[in-house]
Every structure is written in structure tokens, then in C-alpha cells.
Amino acid sequence: MAKRSKSSQRWLQRQKRDYFVRQAQDKGQVSRAHYKLLQLDQRFKLIKPHSRVLELGAAPGGWTNYLEGRLSKGLLIAVDPLPITAGSETLVIEGMAGEAKVDASIADALQGAQLDLVLSDMAPNISGVRAVDQARSMDLADVALAACRKWLRRKGHLAIKAFQGEGLDDWVKTLRNEFSKVTMTKPKASRPESREVFVVAQDFSSKQDA
């Protein structure tokens, strides 16, 4: 067996110490991400049993698993180019969010209905160049906002993972023009040392519709 690098060893040790990783393993969850969405939902009351939800960046399925447990009469559309662990009732679309083919599949699934909630756990492939990675992260945020403008109903909600850095504050200002309430938060399940934050935008009221 090849010897693990020091960085790999540190990652493994951190995983073993992480409370939410252990909780996910003990309770059969797909990943610790389950608890991030759980905590966001508990605070902001995002998900109702009848909700129509679009989940972007769904792989490997941590949020999908939580959503399936909360939705009973609704619709869950999960999008990712990578494999997603999902139940039979979830509509899985394989591809990159924002691609024309993916958008067409989402529109077909909705059949003219509108979404109650857009979720995004998308993150860029890390290059190691912080400015490049941040720019890619903001591009993904724009993809999620574009989905809201296409399919989110008035008074619907958006929750998105983002990363602290250049462009985020201006992007949040844009949200404030289209949602009644916008909150930046960091759930306890998000590692303290990470630049990861979550932006929750409630009550969509786009000026484009005015």
C-alpha cells in the first residue's frame, strides 16, 4: 500500500475528530452536509412537505437524503454531473447546472409549475489559486440566481453555499434587490476554519417582474 502524504494523514485525523462526520457515519447519512441543511432548515423553515425543490450540486447526496425525509407530497429535482445517492421518487438530472440540456430537463419536469426553493451546494474544482477559485465560486452563485429568475415563484426562497472573498458582498447586494430578506450565516456543521458560508434569501420578489 502506498504511504499516505502528511496532508492526507492530517485530513484523515480531522475526519476522525469531527463530530458531524461521526454523526453522519453513526446514523447512516451520506455525508456531514446533511447537518448543514438540517440546521439551515431549522433556523429558516425552508422546506415544507409539499415543496417543489431544485437542488444544484447534489452529489454525493447528503442534502438529497435530508430533503427526501422532509418532502412527502412535493417534487425534488437533483442536479450534478457526478453520481447522486437518491431515492426512486427524486428526479436526478446528470449534467452541469446552467447547461441548456439540463435547463430543458428541469423545465420538462416542472411542466409549467414554479419552484418553492432553490438550493445550491455547488463548489468549484479547487485549483489552489485563491482568486481563480473565488471567481469560479461566484460564477456558480450566478447560475443558482439564474435558476431563481427562471423558475422560482414569488415569495420562494434560495439557499446557497458560497465562499468569503471578492465578489460575495456585491452579489449579496444584488440579492437584496430581488428578495425581501437576505442572511449570511455559518451553521455549526460547517467547519470553523473554512471560508464556507451560506446565503439564505427569502421571499423572492424580483424587480424584473415589476
N, C-alpha and C positions, 0 to 999 in steps of 0.2 A: 504493500500500500504506500502511495506517495505521502511524504511528510507534509502536513499542513503548514501553510505560512503563518507567521506571527499574527498577521491581521485576521486570518481565518480563525485562528485559535481564540483571539480576543472576541470575535463575533460569536463563536460558539459559547464562550463563557458568559457573555452578556445575555444570550438567549436563555441559558440555564437559570440565570438570576432574575430574569424579567417576570414579574408577577403575571402580567397579562398573557405572555407566551405560555406560562404554566397553566393558567386558567383555560386557555384555548385547547391545550393538549388534554387536560383532565376532563373537559366537558365535550370533547369531540368536535370542536369548532374547526373550520377550515384554517383560520388564521386569527391573530390578535386583532386584526382590523374589525372583526365582529364587535368588539367592545368600544371602538371609536364611534361607530354608527349607533350603537346602543346608547351611549352617553349623549350624543347629539340629539337623538330622538327623545330621550327622557327630558332633556332641557327644553327643546324647541317644539315638541309634539308634531313632528314632521309627517308621520306615517299613520294613516287610518286604514282599517281593514279593506275598504273599497277603493283605495287609491290606485291610480294609474301612474306607474313609476318607470322612468328611464334611468338605468344605471350605466354610466360610462366608465370604462376602465375596470370592468367587473372581475377579471381574473386575479387570484385563483378562485374566488367565490366567498370570501369572508363576509362581505356586505350582502351578497346574494342570499346566503344562508340565513342571515338575520331577517332580511326582507321577506323571505318565504314563510318565516314563522309569524310575521306580523300581518301579511296580506291573506285574506280569505276569499274575498269577492272581487278583488282588483286585478290588475294586469301588471306584470313585471317584464320589462324588456332589458336584457343584459347584453352589453356590447363590449367586445375585446377581440384583438387578433389572436390572443393566447387562449388555451383551454380554460373553461369555467366549470367549476363543480356546481351543478344546478339540478333542481328537481324537474319533473316532467311538465309541470304547469308553467315554468318560466320559458319565455321565448328568448333563446340565445341567438345573437347575431354575431357571426365571426367576421371581424374586419376592424379597420380604424375608424373611430368616431370622426364624423365630418366628411368621410368619403361619400361620393354621390351614390354608390351602390348601397352603402349602409343606410344613408338617409332615406332612400327609396324603400328599403325593408322596414324601417321604422314607420314611415307613412302608411305602408300597407297594413302593418299590424294595428295601427290606431284607427284605420278606416274612418277618418274624419273626426274622431274624438280628440280631446286635448288631454295633456298630461296634468297631473296634480303636483308632481315632484320630479325634478331633475337632480340626480346625484352624480358626482364625478370624483372618483378616486384615482384619476389618471395621473401619471408621473412620467417625466421624460426618461429615456435611457441615459444614464449618467455618463458624461464624457470626462468629468474631472475638472473641466474648465467652468468655474462658477458662473461667469457672465453668460456663457453659452447655455448652460443648463437652466439658468433662470429665465432666459428668453424663451426657451422651449416650453418651460412650465407655463409662462404667460400665454403662449400660443394655445396650449391645451385649455387654459381657462377661457379663452375666446371661443373655442369650439363648444364648450359647455354653455356659454351665454348664447351662442348662435342657436343651439338646440332649444333654449328657452324661447327665443324670439320666433322660432318656427312652430313650436308645439305646446308651450306651457299656457295653461288657462290663466285668465285674470284671477288674482289672489292666490295663484300657485306659488310654490317655493323652490328654491335652489340651495343645495349644499355641496360644497366643492373643497377638495384638498388643494392647498396652494403652498408656496414656499416664500418665506420672508425674503425680500430683496427688491431690486429695482423693478419698477413697473407695477408692483402689487397695490400700492396706495392709490395710484391713478386708476387702476382697474376697479378698485372698490368704490371710488368716486363715481365711476360710470354706473355701477350697480345702483347707487343711491338715486340715480335719475329714473330707474326702472322698477325698483322695489321700494315698498314703504319702510321696511326696516332691514338694515344690514349689520351683521355682527361678525367680528373676527374673534375666534376662540381657539383654545387648545385643550382638547379633552385629556383627562388624566391618563387614558390609554395611549396617548401619543408620547413618545419618549421626550423627556425634558431637553435633552441636548440637541434634538432635531430642529431644523428650521421649519419643519412642517407646521402649518396652521390650517384651520378650517374656516371658510367663509360661509355663513348662513344668511341667505337673502329671502325675506318673507314678503308675501303679498305683492305679486307681480302686477305692475300697472304701467306697462311700457308707454312712454310718450309717443312711440311710433303708432300706437292705436288711437291716440287722441284726435 
